[in-house]
């Protein structure tokens, strides 16, 4: 399964995580996550995914974007990631990911986003 296909399972993974939904209850934001060359547009309403669109969308406005190479996400989603692949900021430090736009909502809800973007770790590695 490609990293983008793995990330496409995010809505189901979040729906199954009551604690993460509770922690994101006050979060409402539109953002974009690029898995390699494939963009995903997320609309989060009260911490839940209200809209999840895969693929490019012309003129789509987002508050911030998280971009990472397919290799970065593949390594980040290992059951126990190696040092340097374990954290969103570790990925940016090694140059495998970047953060762009108004980062205020990301930083105000940093642990929520770190946990959200790590949810694909829960999937079996053989998928």
LUMKOLMAR-58068 format. One record per atom (N, C-alpha, C, O): atom name; x, y, z. Coordinates in pm, whole numbers, m for minus. Each point is the difference from the previous one (the first is absolute). Example, Ala and Ser with C-alpha at 12.3 -4.5 7.8 and 13.67 -1.06 7.14 Angstrom:
2
<site at="N" xx="1319" yy="m569" zz="780"/>
<site at="CA" xx="m89" yy="119" zz="0"/>
<site at="C" xx="90" yy="120" zz="0"/>
<site at="O" xx="104" yy="m2" zz="66"/>
<site at="N" xx="m139" yy="107" zz="m138"/>
<site at="CA" xx="82" yy="119" zz="6"/>
<site at="C" xx="m77" yy="109" zz="73"/>
<site at="O" xx="51" yy="111" zz="17"/>
This chain:
127
<site at="N" xx="85" yy="m118" zz="0"/>
<site at="CA" xx="m85" yy="118" zz="0"/>
<site at="C" xx="89" yy="123" zz="0"/>
<site at="O" xx="95" yy="10" zz="78"/>
<site at="N" xx="m126" yy="82" zz="m165"/>
<site at="CA" xx="80" yy="123" zz="m9"/>
<site at="C" xx="m26" yy="88" zz="123"/>
<site at="O" xx="m103" yy="m14" zz="65"/>
<site at="N" xx="196" yy="104" zz="m34"/>
<site at="CA" xx="m24" yy="91" zz="112"/>
<site at="C" xx="m129" yy="82" zz="m17"/>
<site at="O" xx="m70" yy="25" zz="98"/>
<site at="N" xx="38" yy="16" zz="m221"/>
<site at="CA" xx="m123" yy="76" zz="m22"/>
<site at="C" xx="m123" yy="m86" zz="27"/>
<site at="O" xx="m98" yy="48" zz="58"/>
<site at="N" xx="102" yy="m174" zz="m98"/>
<site at="CA" xx="m113" yy="m91" zz="28"/>
<site at="C" xx="m14" yy="m23" zz="150"/>
<site at="O" xx="m111" yy="m11" zz="52"/>
<site at="N" xx="222" yy="4" zz="15"/>
<site at="CA" xx="0" yy="m18" zz="145"/>
<site at="C" xx="m62" yy="122" zz="69"/>
<site at="O" xx="m81" yy="m13" zz="92"/>
<site at="N" xx="119" yy="133" zz="m138"/>
<site at="CA" xx="m53" yy="123" zz="58"/>
<site at="C" xx="m149" yy="15" zz="m30"/>
<site at="O" xx="m74" yy="61" zz="78"/>
<site at="N" xx="29" yy="m116" zz="m190"/>
<site at="CA" xx="m142" yy="9" zz="m37"/>
<site at="C" xx="m90" yy="m68" zz="103"/>
<site at="O" xx="m121" yy="24" zz="1"/>
<site at="N" xx="176" yy="m106" zz="82"/>
<site at="CA" xx="m77" yy="m69" zz="106"/>
<site at="C" xx="m15" yy="86" zz="125"/>
<site at="O" xx="m62" yy="m43" zz="98"/>
<site at="N" xx="117" yy="165" zz="m100"/>
<site at="CA" xx="m1" yy="89" zz="117"/>
<site at="C" xx="m139" yy="26" zz="57"/>
<site at="O" xx="m15" yy="m5" zz="123"/>
<site at="N" xx="m88" yy="32" zz="m204"/>
<site at="CA" xx="m132" yy="26" zz="60"/>
<site at="C" xx="m50" yy="m113" zz="89"/>
<site at="O" xx="m56" yy="25" zz="107"/>
<site at="N" xx="75" yy="m149" zz="m149"/>
<site at="CA" xx="m42" yy="m115" zz="81"/>
<site at="C" xx="84" yy="m12" zz="126"/>
<site at="O" xx="m52" yy="m31" zz="107"/>
<site at="N" xx="182" yy="55" zz="m120"/>
<site at="CA" xx="88" yy="m9" zz="116"/>
<site at="C" xx="m36" yy="105" zz="105"/>
<site at="O" xx="m1" yy="m28" zz="119"/>
<site at="N" xx="m28" yy="150" zz="m164"/>
<site at="CA" xx="m37" yy="105" zz="95"/>
<site at="C" xx="m136" yy="m28" zz="62"/>
<site at="O" xx="m19" yy="22" zz="120"/>
<site at="N" xx="m75" yy="m72" zz="m198"/>
<site at="CA" xx="m134" yy="m30" zz="53"/>
<site at="C" xx="6" yy="m104" zz="111"/>
<site at="O" xx="m86" yy="m2" zz="88"/>
<site at="N" xx="186" yy="m85" zz="m92"/>
<site at="CA" xx="16" yy="m105" zz="101"/>
<site at="C" xx="76" yy="46" zz="123"/>
<site at="O" xx="16" yy="m78" zz="94"/>
<site at="N" xx="32" yy="202" zz="m91"/>
<site at="CA" xx="82" yy="49" zz="111"/>
<site at="C" xx="m76" yy="107" zz="78"/>
<site at="O" xx="13" yy="119" zz="m27"/>
<site at="N" xx="m92" yy="m162" zz="124"/>
<site at="CA" xx="m84" yy="92" zz="78"/>
<site at="C" xx="85" yy="103" zz="76"/>
<site at="O" xx="m41" yy="115" zz="13"/>
<site at="N" xx="157" yy="m155" zz="37"/>
<site at="CA" xx="85" yy="93" zz="76"/>
<site at="C" xx="51" yy="113" zz="m90"/>
<site at="O" xx="m2" yy="116" zz="39"/>
<site at="N" xx="47" yy="m150" zz="m159"/>
<site at="CA" xx="50" yy="102" zz="m91"/>
<site at="C" xx="m113" yy="93" zz="m44"/>
<site at="O" xx="20" yy="121" zz="m11"/>
<site at="N" xx="m137" yy="m176" zz="m14"/>
<site at="CA" xx="m116" yy="83" zz="m34"/>
<site at="C" xx="m35" yy="96" zz="114"/>
<site at="O" xx="m32" yy="116" zz="m23"/>
<site at="N" xx="39" yy="m166" zz="145"/>
<site at="CA" xx="m27" yy="85" zz="117"/>
<site at="C" xx="101" yy="113" zz="10"/>
<site at="O" xx="m37" yy="115" zz="27"/>
<site at="N" xx="164" yy="m147" zz="m47"/>
<site at="CA" xx="105" yy="103" zz="12"/>
<site at="C" xx="m9" yy="106" zz="m109"/>
<site at="O" xx="45" yy="113" zz="20"/>
<site at="N" xx="m101" yy="m149" zz="m135"/>
<site at="CA" xx="m11" yy="96" zz="m109"/>
<site at="C" xx="m133" yy="72" zz="m5"/>
<site at="O" xx="m30" yy="70" zz="m97"/>
<site at="N" xx="m51" yy="m86" zz="200"/>
<site at="CA" xx="m137" yy="51" zz="m2"/>
<site at="C" xx="m11" yy="148" zz="m38"/>
<site at="O" xx="m99" yy="38" zz="m63"/>
<site at="N" xx="193" yy="45" zz="100"/>
<site at="CA" xx="m8" yy="143" zz="m27"/>
<site at="C" xx="70" yy="40" zz="m130"/>
<site at="O" xx="9" yy="119" zz="m31"/>
<site at="N" xx="38" yy="m216" zz="m45"/>
<site at="CA" xx="76" yy="30" zz="m122"/>
<site at="C" xx="m90" yy="0" zz="m124"/>
<site at="O" xx="m71" yy="m97" zz="m27"/>
<site at="N" xx="76" yy="207" zz="m46"/>
<site at="CA" xx="m69" yy="13" zz="m129"/>
<site at="C" xx="99" yy="63" zz="m97"/>
<site at="O" xx="39" yy="115" zz="19"/>
<site at="N" xx="1" yy="m189" zz="m121"/>
<site at="CA" xx="102" yy="51" zz="m93"/>
<site at="C" xx="m4" yy="m79" zz="m131"/>
<site at="O" xx="m41" yy="m116" zz="m3"/>
<site at="N" xx="83" yy="182" zz="m104"/>
<site at="CA" xx="20" yy="m67" zz="m128"/>
<site at="C" xx="149" yy="m2" zz="m25"/>
<site at="O" xx="66" yy="103" zz="3"/>
<site at="N" xx="m13" yy="m221" zz="m29"/>
<site at="CA" xx="143" yy="m14" zz="m23"/>
<site at="C" xx="24" yy="m100" zz="m112"/>
<site at="O" xx="m92" yy="m65" zz="m50"/>
<site at="N" xx="217" yy="55" zz="12"/>
<site at="CA" xx="40" yy="m91" zz="m108"/>
<site at="C" xx="119" yy="m80" zz="48"/>
<site at="O" xx="90" yy="52" zz="67"/>
<site at="N" xx="m90" yy="m180" zz="m101"/>
<site at="CA" xx="113" yy="m88" zz="29"/>
<site at="C" xx="41" yy="m65" zz="m131"/>
<site at="O" xx="m82" yy="m66" zz="m65"/>
<site at="N" xx="207" yy="84" zz="26"/>
<site at="CA" xx="51" yy="m62" zz="m122"/>
<site at="C" xx="78" yy="m125" zz="36"/>
<site at="O" xx="97" yy="5" zz="76"/>
<site at="N" xx="m141" yy="m116" zz="m130"/>
<site at="CA" xx="68" yy="m129" zz="18"/>
<site at="C" xx="73" yy="m25" zz="m130"/>
<site at="O" xx="m59" yy="m48" zz="m98"/>
<site at="N" xx="188" yy="79" zz="96"/>
<site at="CA" xx="74" yy="m5" zz="m126"/>
<site at="C" xx="m56" yy="107" zz="m92"/>
<site at="O" xx="m2" yy="118" zz="36"/>
<site at="N" xx="m42" yy="m159" zz="m155"/>
<site at="CA" xx="m54" yy="96" zz="m96"/>
<site at="C" xx="m152" yy="9" zz="6"/>
<site at="O" xx="m61" yy="74" zz="m77"/>
<site at="N" xx="m1" yy="m148" zz="167"/>
<site at="CA" xx="m147" yy="m2" zz="7"/>
<site at="C" xx="m53" yy="86" zz="115"/>
<site at="O" xx="30" yy="m26" zz="116"/>
<site at="N" xx="m109" yy="130" zz="m149"/>
<site at="CA" xx="m55" yy="86" zz="104"/>
<site at="C" xx="m131" yy="m55" zz="57"/>
<site at="O" xx="m79" yy="m63" zz="m71"/>
<site at="N" xx="60" yy="87" zz="199"/>
<site at="CA" xx="m125" yy="m32" zz="70"/>
<site at="C" xx="m47" yy="128" zz="67"/>
<site at="O" xx="78" yy="67" zz="68"/>
<site at="N" xx="m204" yy="m33" zz="m86"/>
<site at="CA" xx="m60" yy="118" zz="62"/>
<site at="C" xx="m89" yy="m47" zz="113"/>
<site at="O" xx="m92" yy="m79" zz="m20"/>
<site at="N" xx="120" yy="129" zz="141"/>
<site at="CA" xx="m76" yy="m38" zz="117"/>
<site at="C" xx="m77" yy="120" zz="53"/>
<site at="O" xx="56" yy="109" zz="15"/>
<site at="N" xx="m181" yy="m130" zz="13"/>
<site at="CA" xx="m80" yy="98" zz="72"/>
<site at="C" xx="m32" yy="m62" zz="135"/>
<site at="O" xx="m72" yy="m99" zz="8"/>
<site at="N" xx="127" yy="159" zz="96"/>
<site at="CA" xx="m23" yy="m49" zz="135"/>
<site at="C" xx="m103" yy="91" zz="68"/>
<site at="O" xx="18" yy="121" zz="7"/>
<site at="N" xx="m125" yy="m181" zz="42"/>
<site at="CA" xx="m104" yy="72" zz="72"/>
<site at="C" xx="m18" yy="m66" zz="135"/>
<site at="O" xx="m39" yy="m117" zz="8"/>
<site at="N" xx="66" yy="191" zz="97"/>
<site at="CA" xx="m4" yy="m52" zz="138"/>
<site at="C" xx="87" yy="m124" zz="14"/>
<site at="O" xx="m38" yy="m96" zz="69"/>
<site at="N" xx="153" yy="98" zz="m134"/>
<site at="CA" xx="97" yy="m108" zz="11"/>
<site at="C" xx="m27" yy="m121" zz="m84"/>
<site at="O" xx="83" yy="m91" zz="m7"/>
<site at="N" xx="m198" yy="86" zz="m59"/>
<site at="CA" xx="m35" yy="m114" zz="m86"/>
<site at="C" xx="20" yy="40" zz="m146"/>
<site at="O" xx="m3" yy="119" zz="m34"/>
<site at="N" xx="24" yy="m217" zz="m51"/>
<site at="CA" xx="17" yy="29" zz="m142"/>
<site at="C" xx="m138" yy="19" zz="m63"/>
<site at="O" xx="m78" yy="m95" zz="m13"/>
<site at="N" xx="49" yy="219" zz="m25"/>
<site at="CA" xx="m127" yy="33" zz="m63"/>
<site at="C" xx="7" yy="m21" zz="m150"/>
<site at="O" xx="m100" yy="m33" zz="m64"/>
<site at="N" xx="219" yy="53" zz="5"/>
<site at="CA" xx="21" yy="m24" zz="m143"/>
<site at="C" xx="144" yy="m47" zz="m18"/>
<site at="O" xx="92" yy="48" zz="66"/>
<site at="N" xx="m75" yy="m142" zz="m157"/>
<site at="CA" xx="131" yy="m60" zz="m26"/>
<site at="C" xx="8" yy="m24" zz="m149"/>
<site at="O" xx="m59" yy="m95" zz="m52"/>
<site at="N" xx="132" yy="181" zz="m18"/>
<site at="CA" xx="8" yy="m8" zz="m146"/>
<site at="C" xx="141" yy="m38" zz="m43"/>
<site at="O" xx="98" yy="62" zz="41"/>
<site at="N" xx="m91" yy="m164" zz="m124"/>
<site at="CA" xx="129" yy="m47" zz="m51"/>
<site at="C" xx="20" yy="54" zz="m141"/>
<site at="O" xx="m92" yy="m3" zz="m82"/>
<site at="N" xx="211" yy="53" zz="56"/>
<site at="CA" xx="32" yy="50" zz="m132"/>
<site at="C" xx="m1" yy="151" zz="m6"/>
<site at="O" xx="m48" yy="67" zz="91"/>
<site at="N" xx="101" yy="m14" zz="m201"/>
<site at="CA" xx="9" yy="146" zz="m13"/>
<site at="C" xx="m138" yy="64" zz="m14"/>
<site at="O" xx="m90" yy="m56" zz="m62"/>
<site at="N" xx="75" yy="172" zz="121"/>
<site at="CA" xx="m121" yy="81" zz="m8"/>
<site at="C" xx="43" yy="142" zz="m34"/>
<site at="O" xx="66" yy="66" zz="80"/>
<site at="N" xx="m101" yy="m20" zz="m198"/>
<site at="CA" xx="38" yy="134" zz="m42"/>
<site at="C" xx="m64" yy="106" zz="88"/>
<site at="O" xx="m117" yy="m10" zz="35"/>
<site at="N" xx="195" yy="108" zz="1"/>
<site at="CA" xx="m45" yy="116" zz="76"/>
<site at="C" xx="m55" yy="m38" zz="138"/>
<site at="O" xx="m81" yy="74" zz="56"/>
<site at="N" xx="122" yy="m185" zz="m1"/>
<site at="CA" xx="m46" yy="m42" zz="133"/>
<site at="C" xx="80" yy="73" zz="105"/>
<site at="O" xx="123" yy="m7" zz="2"/>
<site at="N" xx="m191" yy="77" zz="86"/>
<site at="CA" xx="66" yy="77" zz="105"/>
<site at="C" xx="21" yy="m88" zz="123"/>
<site at="O" xx="m90" yy="m71" zz="43"/>
<site at="N" xx="209" yy="78" zz="12"/>
<site at="CA" xx="32" yy="m71" zz="124"/>
<site at="C" xx="79" yy="94" zz="90"/>
<site at="O" xx="64" yy="94" zz="m47"/>
<site at="N" xx="m70" yy="m120" zz="175"/>
<site at="CA" xx="71" yy="84" zz="96"/>
<site at="C" xx="149" yy="m34" zz="0"/>
<site at="O" xx="85" yy="89" zz="0"/>
<site at="N" xx="m54" yy="m219" zz="1"/>
<site at="CA" xx="140" yy="m43" zz="m4"/>
<site at="C" xx="12" yy="m132" zz="m75"/>
<site at="O" xx="m99" yy="m70" zz="m24"/>
<site at="N" xx="222" yy="38" zz="m12"/>
<site at="CA" xx="30" yy="m122" zz="m74"/>
<site at="C" xx="116" yy="m72" zz="66"/>
<site at="O" xx="99" yy="63" zz="38"/>
<site at="N" xx="m112" yy="m193" zz="m25"/>
<site at="CA" xx="109" yy="m86" zz="44"/>
<site at="C" xx="38" yy="m83" zz="m121"/>
<site at="O" xx="m83" yy="m75" zz="m52"/>
<site at="N" xx="208" yy="86" zz="6"/>
<site at="CA" xx="47" yy="m76" zz="m115"/>
<site at="C" xx="110" yy="m97" zz="45"/>
<site at="O" xx="89" yy="37" zz="77"/>
<site at="N" xx="m97" yy="m159" zz="m127"/>
<site at="CA" xx="103" yy="m97" zz="31"/>
<site at="C" xx="20" yy="m95" zz="m117"/>
<site at="O" xx="m94" yy="m27" zz="m75"/>
<site at="N" xx="214" yy="m22" zz="60"/>
<site at="CA" xx="27" yy="m97" zz="m105"/>
<site at="C" xx="m67" yy="m133" zz="35"/>
<site at="O" xx="m31" yy="m26" zz="116"/>
<site at="N" xx="11" yy="m56" zz="m216"/>
<site at="CA" xx="m58" yy="m133" zz="24"/>
<site at="C" xx="90" yy="m79" zz="95"/>
<site at="O" xx="m49" yy="m72" zz="87"/>
<site at="N" xx="181" yy="86" zz="m103"/>
<site at="CA" xx="95" yy="m69" zz="88"/>
<site at="C" xx="m16" yy="48" zz="145"/>
<site at="O" xx="5" yy="m79" zz="94"/>
<site at="N" xx="m23" yy="210" zz="m78"/>
<site at="CA" xx="m15" yy="55" zz="135"/>
<site at="C" xx="m120" yy="m61" zz="70"/>
<site at="O" xx="9" yy="m43" zz="115"/>
<site at="N" xx="m123" yy="40" zz="m183"/>
<site at="CA" xx="m121" yy="m54" zz="62"/>
<site at="C" xx="13" yy="m151" zz="22"/>
<site at="O" xx="m45" yy="m51" zz="103"/>
<site at="N" xx="104" yy="m19" zz="m198"/>
<site at="CA" xx="18" yy="m145" zz="16"/>
<site at="C" xx="81" yy="m30" zz="126"/>
<site at="O" xx="m34" yy="m90" zz="77"/>
<site at="N" xx="141" yy="165" zz="m56"/>
<site at="CA" xx="83" yy="m20" zz="119"/>
<site at="C" xx="m69" yy="50" zz="127"/>
<site at="O" xx="14" yy="m60" zz="106"/>
<site at="N" xx="m86" yy="170" zz="m117"/>
<site at="CA" xx="m71" yy="57" zz="115"/>
<site at="C" xx="m107" yy="m96" zz="52"/>
<site at="O" xx="m29" yy="m3" zz="120"/>
<site at="N" xx="m31" yy="m74" zz="m210"/>
<site at="CA" xx="m109" yy="m89" zz="37"/>
<site at="C" xx="43" yy="m142" zz="36"/>
<site at="O" xx="m84" yy="m89" zz="12"/>
<site at="N" xx="213" yy="68" zz="7"/>
<site at="CA" xx="46" yy="m129" zz="51"/>
<site at="C" xx="m55" yy="m17" zz="142"/>
<site at="O" xx="m25" yy="100" zz="68"/>
<site at="N" xx="5" yy="m223" zz="m23"/>
<site at="CA" xx="m51" yy="m22" zz="136"/>
<site at="C" xx="85" yy="72" zz="103"/>
<site at="O" xx="m52" yy="65" zz="91"/>
<site at="N" xx="184" yy="m77" zz="m105"/>
<site at="CA" xx="94" yy="74" zz="85"/>
<site at="C" xx="98" yy="69" zz="m96"/>
<site at="O" xx="97" yy="m61" zz="m44"/>
<site at="N" xx="m124" yy="188" zz="12"/>
<site at="CA" xx="85" yy="71" zz="m97"/>
<site at="C" xx="142" yy="19" zz="53"/>
<site at="O" xx="22" yy="18" zz="120"/>
<site at="N" xx="72" yy="m21" zz="m211"/>
<site at="CA" xx="140" yy="25" zz="35"/>
<site at="C" xx="18" yy="147" zz="38"/>
<site at="O" xx="m79" yy="85" zz="m41"/>
<site at="N" xx="183" yy="m55" zz="119"/>
<site at="CA" xx="27" yy="141" zz="34"/>
<site at="C" xx="11" yy="84" zz="m127"/>
<site at="O" xx="60" yy="m42" zz="m99"/>
<site at="N" xx="m119" yy="160" zz="104"/>
<site at="CA" xx="2" yy="88" zz="m116"/>
<site at="C" xx="m123" yy="m17" zz="m88"/>
<site at="O" xx="m27" yy="85" zz="m85"/>
<site at="N" xx="m46" yy="m192" zz="104"/>
<site at="CA" xx="m123" yy="m26" zz="m77"/>
<site at="C" xx="m121" yy="m4" zz="92"/>
<site at="O" xx="m113" yy="m15" zz="m47"/>
<site at="N" xx="133" yy="29" zz="175"/>
<site at="CA" xx="m103" yy="m24" zz="100"/>
<site at="C" xx="m96" yy="116" zz="22"/>
<site at="O" xx="m108" yy="m21" zz="56"/>
<site at="N" xx="143" yy="142" zz="m98"/>
<site at="CA" xx="m76" yy="119" zz="38"/>
<site at="C" xx="m11" yy="96" zz="m118"/>
<site at="O" xx="87" yy="2" zz="m87"/>
<site at="N" xx="m193" yy="75" zz="85"/>
<site at="CA" xx="m22" yy="95" zz="m108"/>
<site at="C" xx="116" yy="99" zz="m13"/>
<site at="O" xx="44" yy="29" zz="m112"/>
<site at="N" xx="5" yy="22" zz="223"/>
<site at="CA" xx="112" yy="95" zz="m6"/>
<site at="C" xx="131" yy="m69" zz="m35"/>
<site at="O" xx="89" yy="63" zz="m58"/>
<site at="N" xx="m74" yy="m189" zz="93"/>
<site at="CA" xx="119" yy="m75" zz="m41"/>
<site at="C" xx="1" yy="m14" zz="m152"/>
<site at="O" xx="106" yy="7" zz="m62"/>
<site at="N" xx="m222" yy="m28" zz="4"/>
<site at="CA" xx="m8" yy="m11" zz="m147"/>
<site at="C" xx="38" yy="132" zz="m66"/>
<site at="O" xx="68" yy="0" zz="m103"/>
<site at="N" xx="m110" yy="113" zz="162"/>
<site at="CA" xx="36" yy="128" zz="m59"/>
<site at="C" xx="149" yy="29" zz="19"/>
<site at="O" xx="64" yy="58" zz="m88"/>
<site at="N" xx="m11" yy="m98" zz="200"/>
<site at="CA" xx="143" yy="23" zz="26"/>
<site at="C" xx="88" yy="m75" zz="m99"/>
<site at="O" xx="105" yy="50" zz="m42"/>
<site at="N" xx="m147" yy="m169" zz="4"/>
<site at="CA" xx="80" yy="m79" zz="m94"/>
<site at="C" xx="m29" yy="38" zz="m145"/>
<site at="O" xx="62" yy="m54" zz="m92"/>
<site at="N" xx="m157" yy="147" zz="70"/>
<site at="CA" xx="m30" yy="47" zz="m135"/>
<site at="C" xx="m98" yy="m89" zz="m76"/>
<site at="O" xx="m17" yy="18" zz="m121"/>
<site at="N" xx="m46" yy="m112" zz="188"/>
<site at="CA" xx="m93" yy="m92" zz="m65"/>
<site at="C" xx="m143" yy="51" zz="4"/>
<site at="O" xx="m88" yy="m57" zz="m64"/>
<site at="N" xx="63" yy="165" zz="139"/>
<site at="CA" xx="m134" yy="58" zz="11"/>
<site at="C" xx="13" yy="150" zz="18"/>
<site at="O" xx="106" yy="51" zz="37"/>
<site at="N" xx="m216" yy="19" zz="m63"/>
<site at="CA" xx="m3" yy="145" zz="21"/>
<site at="C" xx="m137" yy="41" zz="49"/>
<site at="O" xx="m100" yy="m69" zz="m21"/>
<site at="N" xx="97" yy="184" zz="88"/>
<site at="CA" xx="m123" yy="59" zz="52"/>
<site at="C" xx="m13" yy="138" zz="m63"/>
<site at="O" xx="94" yy="79" zz="4"/>
<site at="N" xx="m210" yy="m50" zz="m61"/>
<site at="CA" xx="m19" yy="128" zz="m70"/>
<site at="C" xx="m134" yy="61" zz="37"/>
<site at="O" xx="m95" yy="m72" zz="32"/>
<site at="N" xx="87" yy="204" zz="m38"/>
<site at="CA" xx="m125" yy="70" zz="24"/>
<site at="C" xx="m7" yy="59" zz="141"/>
<site at="O" xx="103" yy="22" zz="64"/>
<site at="N" xx="m225" yy="1" zz="m18"/>
<site at="CA" xx="m23" yy="53" zz="135"/>
<site at="C" xx="7" yy="m118" zz="97"/>
<site at="O" xx="m96" yy="m77" zz="11"/>
<site at="N" xx="206" yy="64" zz="58"/>
<site at="CA" xx="23" yy="m116" zz="86"/>
<site at="C" xx="m62" yy="14" zz="138"/>
<site at="O" xx="11" yy="m90" zz="83"/>
<site at="N" xx="m76" yy="202" zz="m57"/>
<site at="CA" xx="m60" yy="21" zz="132"/>
<site at="C" xx="m94" yy="m114" zz="41"/>
<site at="O" xx="16" yy="m53" zz="110"/>
<site at="N" xx="m115" yy="13" zz="m193"/>
<site at="CA" xx="m89" yy="m109" zz="42"/>
<site at="C" xx="76" yy="m132" zz="21"/>
<site at="O" xx="m35" yy="m79" zz="88"/>
<site at="N" xx="137" yy="56" zz="m169"/>
<site at="CA" xx="81" yy="m121" zz="15"/>
<site at="C" xx="72" yy="2" zz="134"/>
<site at="O" xx="m2" yy="m98" zz="74"/>
<site at="N" xx="66" yy="210" zz="m43"/>
<site at="CA" xx="78" yy="8" zz="124"/>
<site at="C" xx="m89" yy="6" zz="124"/>
<site at="O" xx="38" yy="m51" zz="105"/>
<site at="N" xx="m156" yy="112" zz="m116"/>
<site at="CA" xx="m92" yy="5" zz="113"/>
<site at="C" xx="m58" yy="m138" zz="31"/>
<site at="O" xx="m44" yy="m26" zz="113"/>
<site at="N" xx="44" yy="m61" zz="m212"/>
<site at="CA" xx="m55" yy="m136" zz="16"/>
<site at="C" xx="106" yy="m102" zz="m40"/>
<site at="O" xx="m31" yy="m101" zz="m63"/>
<site at="N" xx="155" yy="128" zz="100"/>
<site at="CA" xx="113" yy="m78" zz="m48"/>
<site at="C" xx="m11" yy="m148" zz="33"/>
<site at="O" xx="19" yy="m84" zz="m88"/>
<site at="N" xx="m50" yy="50" zz="211"/>
<site at="CA" xx="m6" yy="m143" zz="35"/>
<site at="C" xx="m113" yy="m69" zz="m75"/>
<site at="O" xx="13" yy="m116" zz="m40"/>
<site at="N" xx="m124" yy="185" zz="20"/>
<site at="CA" xx="m109" yy="m56" zz="m78"/>
<site at="C" xx="48" yy="m35" zz="m141"/>
<site at="O" xx="m24" yy="m110" zz="m48"/>
<site at="N" xx="92" yy="205" zz="m19"/>
<site at="CA" xx="46" yy="m24" zz="m137"/>
<site at="C" xx="109" yy="m106" zz="m7"/>
<site at="O" xx="3" yy="m79" zz="m93"/>
<site at="N" xx="87" yy="78" zz="192"/>
<site at="CA" xx="102" yy="m105" zz="2"/>
<site at="C" xx="m66" yy="m138" zz="11"/>
<site at="O" xx="39" yy="m94" zz="m70"/>
<site at="N" xx="m138" yy="83" zz="158"/>
<site at="CA" xx="m69" yy="m127" zz="18"/>
<site at="C" xx="m87" yy="m35" zz="m122"/>
<site at="O" xx="m8" yy="m116" zz="m39"/>
<site at="N" xx="m55" yy="218" zz="m21"/>
<site at="CA" xx="m82" yy="m23" zz="m119"/>
<site at="C" xx="86" yy="m54" zz="m114"/>
<site at="O" xx="m38" yy="m96" zz="m67"/>
<site at="N" xx="152" yy="159" zz="44"/>
<site at="CA" xx="86" yy="m41" zz="m110"/>
<site at="C" xx="74" yy="m130" zz="28"/>
<site at="O" xx="60" yy="m57" zz="m91"/>
<site at="N" xx="m64" yy="10" zz="214"/>
<site at="CA" xx="62" yy="m128" zz="34"/>
<site at="C" xx="m102" yy="m115" zz="m2"/>
<site at="O" xx="39" yy="m116" zz="15"/>
<site at="N" xx="m167" yy="145" zz="m32"/>
<site at="CA" xx="m103" yy="m105" zz="3"/>
<site at="C" xx="26" yy="m116" zz="m97"/>
<site at="O" xx="m29" yy="m114" zz="36"/>
<site at="N" xx="82" yy="137" zz="m157"/>
<site at="CA" xx="24" yy="m114" zz="m89"/>
<site at="C" xx="98" yy="m104" zz="55"/>
<site at="O" xx="12" yy="m109" zz="m58"/>
<site at="N" xx="59" yy="140" zz="166"/>
<site at="CA" xx="85" yy="m100" zz="65"/>
<site at="C" xx="m82" yy="m118" zz="49"/>
<site at="O" xx="52" yy="m111" zz="13"/>
<site at="N" xx="m179" yy="133" zz="15"/>
<site at="CA" xx="m84" yy="m106" zz="54"/>
<site at="C" xx="m39" yy="m105" zz="m103"/>
<site at="O" xx="m46" yy="m108" zz="35"/>
<site at="N" xx="63" yy="140" zz="m162"/>
<site at="CA" xx="m33" yy="m96" zz="m105"/>
<site at="C" xx="106" yy="m108" zz="m9"/>
<site at="O" xx="118" yy="27" zz="26"/>
<site at="N" xx="m157" yy="m149" zz="m62"/>
<site at="CA" xx="101" yy="m105" zz="m18"/>
<site at="C" xx="100" yy="42" zz="m108"/>
<site at="O" xx="m38" yy="61" zz="m100"/>
<site at="N" xx="162" yy="m94" zz="121"/>
<site at="CA" xx="105" yy="43" zz="m94"/>
<site at="C" xx="m10" yy="m67" zz="m135"/>
<site at="O" xx="54" yy="51" zz="m97"/>
<site at="N" xx="m122" yy="m163" zz="88"/>
<site at="CA" xx="m9" yy="m74" zz="m125"/>
<site at="C" xx="m111" yy="49" zz="m92"/>
<site at="O" xx="m13" yy="m50" zz="m112"/>
<site at="N" xx="m67" yy="146" zz="156"/>
<site at="CA" xx="m109" yy="50" zz="m86"/>
<site at="C" xx="50" yy="63" zz="m125"/>
<site at="O" xx="m79" yy="46" zz="m82"/>
